[in-house]
């Protein structure tokens, strides 16, 4: 596999996308979906943006840094929302928020580099 200067960011975005997808599915299996709508929406958006970021960074795309900044923004929003539900005992939201926070940090470092 070709190593790019974005390797850490690619790995963080990949892990975040998986965590967000799993969180969205877990949220859909909760009893009270009404209070989880925003969480599910952000999980899906974060998954998609992280997936695109991985693909663009893996080819050392010209807009990789800008995409990292967008990725950091959605990850931060997703983490904030998931943390609300994690505080109510939803383990899947806690795990998702953790992956999003890591991805936010690494993406911000990459976009600032």
DSSP file (Angstrom, degrees, kcal/mol; ACC not computed):
  #  RESIDUE AA STRUCTURE BP1 BP2  ACC     N-H-->O    O-->H-N    N-H-->O    O-->H-N    TCO  KAPPA ALPHA  PHI   PSI    X-CA   Y-CA   Z-CA
    1    1 A X              0   0    0      0, 0.0     2,-0.4     0, 0.0     0, 0.0   0.000 360.0 360.0 360.0 138.1    0.0    0.0    0.0
    2    2 A X        -     0   0    0     56,-0.1     2,-0.5     1,-0.0     0, 0.0  -0.617 360.0-139.4 -76.0 128.5    1.2    3.5   -0.9
    3    3 A X        -     0   0    0     -2,-0.4     2,-0.2     2,-0.0    -1,-0.0  -0.773  21.4-167.8 -88.7 131.1    1.7    5.6    2.2
    4    4 A X    >   -     0   0    0     -2,-0.5     3,-1.7     1,-0.0     4,-0.2  -0.707  38.3-107.4-111.7 168.1    0.6    9.2    1.8
    5    5 A X  T 3  S+     0   0    0      1,-0.3     3,-0.2    -2,-0.2     4,-0.2   0.639 121.3  58.3 -66.9 -11.4    1.2   12.3    4.0
    6    6 A X  T 3>  +     0   0    0     51,-0.3     4,-2.9     1,-0.2     3,-0.4   0.276  69.8 116.5 -97.4   9.3   -2.5   11.9    4.9
    7    7 A X  H <> S+     0   0    0     -3,-1.7     4,-2.4     1,-0.3     5,-0.2   0.861  75.9  46.5 -53.5 -47.1   -2.1    8.3    6.3
    8    8 A X  H  > S+     0   0    0     -3,-0.2     4,-2.2     1,-0.2    -1,-0.3   0.898 115.4  47.4 -61.9 -39.4   -3.1    9.2    9.9
    9    9 A X  H  > S+     0   0    0     -3,-0.4     4,-2.8     2,-0.2     5,-0.2   0.895 109.4  53.1 -69.3 -40.8   -6.0   11.2    8.7
   10   10 A X  H  X S+     0   0    0     -4,-2.9     4,-2.3     1,-0.2    -2,-0.2   0.932 111.5  46.7 -58.6 -46.0   -7.2    8.5    6.4
   11   11 A X  H  X S+     0   0    0     -4,-2.4     4,-2.3    -5,-0.2    -2,-0.2   0.908 113.3  47.9 -65.1 -42.6   -7.1    5.9    9.2
   12   12 A X  H  X S+     0   0    0     -4,-2.2     4,-2.3     2,-0.2    91,-0.2   0.910 112.8  48.4 -65.3 -42.2   -9.0    8.3   11.6
   13   13 A X  H  X S+     0   0    0     -4,-2.8     4,-2.5     2,-0.2    -2,-0.2   0.887 110.7  51.5 -65.4 -38.8  -11.6    9.1    9.0
   14   14 A X  H  X S+     0   0    0     -4,-2.3     4,-1.8    -5,-0.2    -2,-0.2   0.929 112.2  45.2 -62.9 -45.7  -12.1    5.4    8.2
   15   15 A X  H  X S+     0   0    0     -4,-2.3     4,-2.4     1,-0.2    -2,-0.2   0.884 113.2  51.3 -64.7 -38.9  -12.6    4.5   11.8
   16   16 A X  H  X S+     0   0    0     -4,-2.3     4,-2.8     2,-0.2     5,-0.2   0.912 107.0  52.9 -65.3 -43.1  -14.9    7.4   12.3
   17   17 A X  H  X S+     0   0    0     -4,-2.5     4,-2.2     1,-0.2    -1,-0.2   0.911 111.4  46.7 -59.6 -42.7  -17.0    6.5    9.3
   18   18 A X  H  X S+     0   0    0     -4,-1.8     4,-2.6     2,-0.2     5,-0.2   0.937 112.5  49.2 -64.8 -46.5  -17.5    2.9   10.7
   19   19 A X  H  X S+     0   0    0     -4,-2.4     4,-2.2     1,-0.2    -2,-0.2   0.897 112.4  48.5 -60.8 -40.9  -18.3    4.2   14.2
   20   20 A X  H  X S+     0   0    0     -4,-2.8     4,-2.5     2,-0.2    -1,-0.2   0.896 111.2  49.5 -68.1 -40.2  -20.9    6.7   12.8
   21   21 A X  H  X S+     0   0    0     -4,-2.2     4,-2.0    -5,-0.2    -2,-0.2   0.932 113.3  46.7 -63.0 -44.9  -22.5    4.0   10.6
   22   22 A X  H  X S+     0   0    0     -4,-2.6     4,-2.4     1,-0.2    -2,-0.2   0.878 111.8  51.3 -65.2 -37.4  -22.7    1.6   13.6
   23   23 A X  H  X S+     0   0    0     -4,-2.2     4,-2.9    -5,-0.2     5,-0.2   0.914 107.6  52.3 -66.0 -43.1  -24.1    4.4   15.8
   24   24 A X  H  X S+     0   0    0     -4,-2.5     4,-2.0     1,-0.2    -2,-0.2   0.924 112.0  45.9 -59.5 -44.6  -26.8    5.3   13.3
   25   25 A X  H  X S+     0   0    0     -4,-2.0     4,-0.8     2,-0.2    -1,-0.2   0.917 113.2  49.4 -65.2 -43.0  -28.0    1.6   13.1
   26   26 A X  H >< S+     0   0    0     -4,-2.4     3,-0.7     1,-0.2     4,-0.3   0.899 109.7  52.0 -63.5 -39.8  -27.9    1.3   16.9
   27   27 A X  H >< S+     0   0    0     -4,-2.9     3,-1.7     1,-0.2    -1,-0.2   0.895 103.9  57.4 -62.2 -39.5  -29.9    4.5   17.2
   28   28 A X  H 3< S+     0   0    0     -4,-2.0    -1,-0.2     1,-0.3    -2,-0.2   0.735 104.2  54.0 -63.9 -21.1  -32.5    3.1   14.8
   29   29 A X  T << S+     0   0    0     -4,-0.8    -1,-0.3    -3,-0.7    -2,-0.2   0.440  87.0 104.8 -92.6  -0.8  -32.9    0.2   17.2
   30   30 A X  S <  S-     0   0    0     -3,-1.7     3,-0.2    -4,-0.3     6,-0.0  -0.405  76.7-123.6 -76.5 158.6  -33.6    2.4   20.2
   31   31 A X  S    S+     0   0    0      1,-0.2     2,-1.0    -2,-0.1    -1,-0.1   0.913 100.0  48.8 -71.3 -44.4  -37.2    2.7   21.5
   32   32 A X        +     0   0    0      1,-0.2     3,-0.4     2,-0.0    -1,-0.2  -0.753  60.7 167.1-104.0  89.9  -37.6    6.5   21.3
   33   33 A X    >>  +     0   0    0     -2,-1.0     3,-1.8    -3,-0.2     4,-0.5   0.753  61.9  78.6 -73.1 -24.4  -36.4    7.5   17.8
   34   34 A X  G >4 S+     0   0    0      1,-0.3     3,-1.0     2,-0.2     4,-0.3   0.897  95.9  44.1 -55.2 -46.0  -37.8   11.0   18.1
   35   35 A X  G 34 S+     0   0    0     -3,-0.4    -1,-0.3     1,-0.2     4,-0.2   0.507 111.6  57.1 -78.8  -2.0  -35.0   12.4   20.2
   36   36 A X  G <> S+     0   0    0     -3,-1.8     4,-2.8    -4,-0.2     5,-0.2   0.386  73.5  99.2-106.8   2.1  -32.4   10.6   18.1
   37   37 A X  H <X S+     0   0    0     -3,-1.0     4,-2.5    -4,-0.5     5,-0.2   0.919  86.2  45.0 -57.0 -47.7  -33.3   12.1   14.7
   38   38 A X  H  > S+     0   0    0     -4,-0.3     4,-2.7     1,-0.2    -1,-0.2   0.897 113.1  51.9 -64.6 -39.7  -30.5   14.7   14.8
   39   39 A X  H  > S+     0   0    0     -4,-0.2     4,-2.6     2,-0.2    -2,-0.2   0.938 111.4  46.0 -62.0 -47.5  -28.0   12.1   16.0
   40   40 A X  H  X S+     0   0    0     -4,-2.8     4,-2.4     2,-0.2    -2,-0.2   0.922 112.8  50.6 -62.9 -44.4  -28.9    9.7   13.1
   41   41 A X  H  X S+     0   0    0     -4,-2.5     4,-2.4    -5,-0.2    -2,-0.2   0.933 113.0  45.2 -59.3 -47.4  -28.8   12.5   10.5
   42   42 A X  H  X S+     0   0    0     -4,-2.7     4,-2.9     1,-0.2     5,-0.2   0.881 110.3  55.1 -66.0 -37.6  -25.3   13.7   11.7
   43   43 A X  H  X S+     0   0    0     -4,-2.6     4,-2.4    -5,-0.2    -1,-0.2   0.933 110.8  45.3 -58.2 -45.9  -24.1   10.1   11.9
   44   44 A X  H  X S+     0   0    0     -4,-2.4     4,-2.2     2,-0.2    -2,-0.2   0.915 114.6  47.0 -66.6 -43.2  -25.1    9.6    8.2
   45   45 A X  H  X S+     0   0    0     -4,-2.4     4,-2.6     2,-0.2     5,-0.2   0.925 112.9  49.6 -63.0 -44.2  -23.6   12.9    7.1
   46   46 A X  H  X S+     0   0    0     -4,-2.9     4,-2.7     1,-0.2     5,-0.3   0.906 109.4  52.2 -63.6 -41.8  -20.4   12.2    9.0
   47   47 A X  H  X S+     0   0    0     -4,-2.4     4,-2.4    -5,-0.2    -1,-0.2   0.941 112.1  45.6 -57.6 -48.3  -20.1    8.8    7.5
   48   48 A X  H  X S+     0   0    0     -4,-2.2     4,-2.3     2,-0.2    -2,-0.2   0.921 114.6  46.0 -64.6 -45.1  -20.4   10.1    4.0
   49   49 A X  H  X S+     0   0    0     -4,-2.6     4,-2.6     1,-0.2    -1,-0.2   0.908 113.3  49.5 -67.5 -40.7  -18.0   13.0    4.4
   50   50 A X  H  X S+     0   0    0     -4,-2.7     4,-2.5    -5,-0.2    -1,-0.2   0.915 110.4  51.5 -62.6 -41.8  -15.4   10.8    6.1
   51   51 A X  H  X S+     0   0    0     -4,-2.4     4,-2.0    -5,-0.3    -2,-0.2   0.920 112.0  45.7 -60.9 -44.0  -15.7    8.2    3.3
   52   52 A X  H  X S+     0   0    0     -4,-2.3     4,-2.6     1,-0.2     5,-0.2   0.913 110.9  53.3 -65.3 -42.2  -15.2   10.9    0.7
   53   53 A X  H  X S+     0   0    0     -4,-2.6     4,-2.9     1,-0.2     5,-0.3   0.912 107.6  51.6 -59.5 -43.0  -12.3   12.4    2.6
   54   54 A X  H  X S+     0   0    0     -4,-2.5     4,-2.1     1,-0.2    -1,-0.2   0.933 111.6  47.0 -58.7 -46.6  -10.6    8.9    2.7
   55   55 A X  H  X S+     0   0    0     -4,-2.0     4,-0.6     2,-0.2    -2,-0.2   0.915 115.3  44.2 -64.3 -44.0  -11.0    8.5   -1.0
   56   56 A X  H ><>S+     0   0    0     -4,-2.6     5,-2.5     1,-0.2     3,-1.0   0.928 115.5  47.1 -68.9 -44.7   -9.6   11.9   -1.9
   57   57 A X  H ><5S+     0   0    0     -4,-2.9     3,-2.0    -5,-0.2   -51,-0.3   0.840 102.2  65.0 -65.9 -31.4   -6.7   11.8    0.6
   58   58 A X  H 3<5S+     0   0    0     -4,-2.1    -1,-0.2     1,-0.3    -2,-0.2   0.711 107.5  41.6 -67.2 -17.9   -5.8    8.3   -0.6
   59   59 A X  T <<5S-     0   0    0     -3,-1.0    -1,-0.3    -4,-0.6    -2,-0.2   0.175 117.1-112.9-108.0  16.1   -4.9    9.8   -4.0
   60   60 A X  T < 5 -     0   0    0     -3,-2.0    -3,-0.2     1,-0.1    -2,-0.1   0.917  48.1-158.9  52.0  46.3   -3.2   12.8   -2.5
   61   61 A X    > < -     0   0    0     -5,-2.5     3,-1.6     1,-0.1     4,-0.2  -0.135  23.1-119.3 -58.4 150.5   -6.1   14.9   -3.9
   62   62 A X  T 3  S+     0   0    0      1,-0.3     3,-0.3     2,-0.1     4,-0.2   0.746 112.7  45.1 -65.4 -25.6   -5.5   18.6   -4.5
   63   63 A X  T 3> S+     0   0    0      1,-0.2     4,-2.6     2,-0.1    -1,-0.3   0.103  76.6 116.1-105.2  22.5   -8.4   19.6   -2.1
   64   64 A X  H <> S+     0   0    0     -3,-1.6     4,-2.3     1,-0.2    -1,-0.2   0.907  75.5  49.1 -58.5 -45.2   -7.4   17.2    0.7
   65   65 A X  H  > S+     0   0    0     -3,-0.3     4,-1.6    -4,-0.2    -1,-0.2   0.919 112.9  47.1 -63.3 -43.3   -6.6   19.9    3.2
   66   66 A X  H  > S+     0   0    0      1,-0.2     4,-1.9     2,-0.2    -1,-0.2   0.898 112.0  50.7 -64.6 -39.6   -9.9   21.7    2.6
   67   67 A X  H  X S+     0   0    0     -4,-2.6     4,-2.7     1,-0.2    -1,-0.2   0.859 105.2  57.1 -66.2 -35.1  -11.8   18.4    2.8
   68   68 A X  H  X S+     0   0    0     -4,-2.3     4,-2.5    -5,-0.2    -1,-0.2   0.879 105.5  51.3 -61.7 -37.7  -10.1   17.7    6.1
   69   69 A X  H  X S+     0   0    0     -4,-1.6     4,-1.9     2,-0.2    -2,-0.2   0.915 111.2  46.5 -67.1 -42.5  -11.4   20.9    7.5
   70   70 A X  H  X S+     0   0    0     -4,-1.9     4,-2.2     2,-0.2     5,-0.2   0.912 112.3  51.6 -63.1 -42.6  -15.0   20.1    6.4
   71   71 A X  H  X S+     0   0    0     -4,-2.7     4,-2.5     1,-0.2    -2,-0.2   0.917 108.0  51.6 -60.8 -44.5  -14.6   16.6    7.8
   72   72 A X  H  X S+     0   0    0     -4,-2.5     4,-2.2     1,-0.2    -1,-0.2   0.890 108.4  52.8 -60.3 -39.7  -13.4   18.1   11.1
   73   73 A X  H  X S+     0   0    0     -4,-1.9     4,-2.0     2,-0.2    -2,-0.2   0.936 112.5  41.9 -63.6 -47.4  -16.5   20.3   11.2
   74   74 A X  H  X S+     0   0    0     -4,-2.2     4,-2.6     1,-0.2    -2,-0.2   0.883 113.6  53.4 -70.0 -36.1  -19.0   17.5   10.7
   75   75 A X  H  X S+     0   0    0     -4,-2.5     4,-2.7    -5,-0.2    -1,-0.2   0.902 108.5  50.2 -63.1 -40.1  -17.1   15.2   13.1
   76   76 A X  H  X S+     0   0    0     -4,-2.2     4,-2.3    -5,-0.2    -2,-0.2   0.922 111.8  47.0 -64.6 -44.0  -17.2   17.9   15.8
   77   77 A X  H  X S+     0   0    0     -4,-2.0     4,-2.1     2,-0.2    -2,-0.2   0.914 113.4  49.0 -62.6 -42.7  -21.0   18.4   15.4
   78   78 A X  H  X S+     0   0    0     -4,-2.6     4,-2.9     1,-0.2     5,-0.2   0.919 110.5  50.6 -64.1 -43.6  -21.6   14.7   15.4
   79   79 A X  H  X S+     0   0    0     -4,-2.7     4,-2.5     1,-0.2    -2,-0.2   0.916 109.0  51.6 -60.3 -44.2  -19.5   14.3   18.6
   80   80 A X  H  X S+     0   0    0     -4,-2.3     4,-1.0     2,-0.2    -1,-0.2   0.914 113.4  44.2 -60.5 -43.6  -21.4   17.0   20.3
   81   81 A X  H >X S+     0   0    0     -4,-2.1     4,-1.1     1,-0.2     3,-0.6   0.930 113.8  49.2 -67.7 -45.7  -24.7   15.4   19.5
   82   82 A X  H 3X S+     0   0    0     -4,-2.9     4,-2.6     1,-0.2     3,-0.2   0.860 103.6  60.8 -63.4 -35.0  -23.6   11.9   20.4
   83   83 A X  H 3X S+     0   0    0     -4,-2.5     4,-1.7     1,-0.2    -1,-0.2   0.836  98.4  58.5 -62.9 -31.4  -22.2   13.1   23.7
   84   84 A X  H << S+     0   0    0     -4,-1.0     4,-0.3    -3,-0.6    -1,-0.2   0.918 112.8  38.8 -61.0 -43.0  -25.7   14.3   24.7
   85   85 A X  H ><>S+     0   0    0     -4,-1.1     5,-1.8    -3,-0.2     3,-0.9   0.802 109.5  60.1 -80.2 -30.2  -27.0   10.7   24.3
   86   86 A X  H ><5S+     0   0    0     -4,-2.6     3,-2.0     1,-0.3    -1,-0.2   0.867  98.0  60.4 -63.0 -35.3  -23.9    9.1   25.8
   87   87 A X  T 3<5S+     0   0    0     -4,-1.7    -1,-0.3     1,-0.3    -2,-0.2   0.711 101.0  55.3 -64.5 -19.7  -24.6   11.0   29.0
   88   88 A X  T < 5S-     0   0    0     -3,-0.9    -1,-0.3    -4,-0.3    -2,-0.2   0.225 131.3 -92.9 -97.6  12.7  -27.9    9.1   29.0
   89   89 A X  T < 5S+     0   0    0     -3,-2.0     2,-1.1     1,-0.2    -3,-0.2   0.546  74.9 146.0  95.1   7.6  -26.1    5.8   28.9
   90   90 A X     >< -     0   0    0     -5,-1.8     4,-1.6     1,-0.2     3,-0.4  -0.685  27.3-170.1 -83.2 103.1  -26.0    5.1   25.2
   91   91 A X  H  > S+     0   0    0     -2,-1.1     4,-2.6     1,-0.2     5,-0.2   0.861  82.3  57.8 -62.9 -38.8  -22.7    3.3   24.8
   92   92 A X  H  > S+     0   0    0      1,-0.2     4,-2.0     2,-0.2    -1,-0.2   0.863 106.8  49.4 -62.7 -34.6  -22.8    3.4   21.0
   93   93 A X  H  > S+     0   0    0     -3,-0.4     4,-2.7     2,-0.2    -1,-0.2   0.857 109.1  52.4 -71.3 -34.6  -23.1    7.2   21.1
   94   94 A X  H  X S+     0   0    0     -4,-1.6     4,-2.1     2,-0.2    -2,-0.2   0.936 111.3  46.3 -64.9 -45.4  -20.1    7.3   23.5
   95   95 A X  H  X S+     0   0    0     -4,-2.6     4,-2.1     2,-0.2    -2,-0.2   0.895 113.9  48.7 -63.6 -40.1  -18.0    5.2   21.2
   96   96 A X  H  X S+     0   0    0     -4,-2.0     4,-2.7    -5,-0.2    -2,-0.2   0.931 110.0  50.8 -65.5 -46.1  -19.1    7.3   18.2
   97   97 A X  H  X S+     0   0    0     -4,-2.7     4,-2.5     1,-0.2    -2,-0.2   0.891 109.6  51.8 -59.1 -39.8  -18.3   10.6   20.0
   98   98 A X  H  X S+     0   0    0     -4,-2.1     4,-2.1     2,-0.2    -1,-0.2   0.933 111.3  45.7 -63.6 -46.4  -14.9    9.3   20.9
   99   99 A X  H  X S+     0   0    0     -4,-2.1     4,-2.3     1,-0.2    -2,-0.2   0.889 113.3  50.9 -63.8 -38.7  -14.1    8.3   17.3
  100  100 A X  H  X S+     0   0    0     -4,-2.7     4,-2.8     2,-0.2    -2,-0.2   0.891 108.4  51.2 -66.2 -40.0  -15.4   11.7   16.1
  101  101 A X  H  X S+     0   0    0     -4,-2.5     4,-2.3     2,-0.2    -2,-0.2   0.913 111.5  47.3 -64.0 -42.6  -13.3   13.6   18.6
  102  102 A X  H  X S+     0   0    0     -4,-2.1     4,-2.5     2,-0.2     5,-0.2   0.937 113.9  47.5 -62.8 -46.2  -10.1   11.8   17.4
  103  103 A X  H  X S+     0   0    0     -4,-2.3     4,-2.8     1,-0.2     5,-0.3   0.901 109.9  53.3 -63.4 -41.4  -11.0   12.4   13.8
  104  104 A X  H  X S+     0   0    0     -4,-2.8     4,-2.4     2,-0.2    -1,-0.2   0.942 111.2  46.3 -56.8 -49.2  -11.7   16.1   14.5
  105  105 A X  H  X S+     0   0    0     -4,-2.3     4,-2.2     1,-0.2    -2,-0.2   0.934 115.5  44.2 -61.7 -48.5   -8.3   16.5   16.1
  106  106 A X  H  X S+     0   0    0     -4,-2.5     4,-2.3     1,-0.2    -1,-0.2   0.897 114.1  49.9 -67.3 -40.1   -6.4   14.7   13.4
  107  107 A X  H  X S+     0   0    0     -4,-2.8     4,-2.8    -5,-0.2    -1,-0.2   0.898 110.4  50.1 -65.0 -39.8   -8.2   16.4   10.6
  108  108 A X  H  X S+     0   0    0     -4,-2.4     4,-1.6    -5,-0.3    -2,-0.2   0.908 110.9  49.7 -65.5 -40.3   -7.7   19.9   12.1
  109  109 A X  H  X S+     0   0    0     -4,-2.2     4,-0.8    -5,-0.2    -2,-0.2   0.916 113.4  47.0 -61.9 -42.7   -4.0   19.1   12.5
  110  110 A X  H >< S+     0   0    0     -4,-2.3     3,-0.6     1,-0.2    -2,-0.2   0.909 111.7  48.7 -67.1 -43.2   -3.8   18.0    8.8
  111  111 A X  H 3< S+     0   0    0     -4,-2.8    -1,-0.2     1,-0.2    -2,-0.2   0.767 112.2  50.0 -71.6 -22.6   -5.7   21.0    7.5
  112  112 A X  H 3<        0   0    0     -4,-1.6    -1,-0.2    -5,-0.2    -2,-0.2   0.636 360.0 360.0 -85.7 -15.1   -3.5   23.3    9.4
  113  113 A X    <<        0   0    0     -4,-0.8    -1,-0.2    -3,-0.6    -2,-0.1   0.490 360.0 360.0 -71.0 360.0   -0.3   21.7    8.2
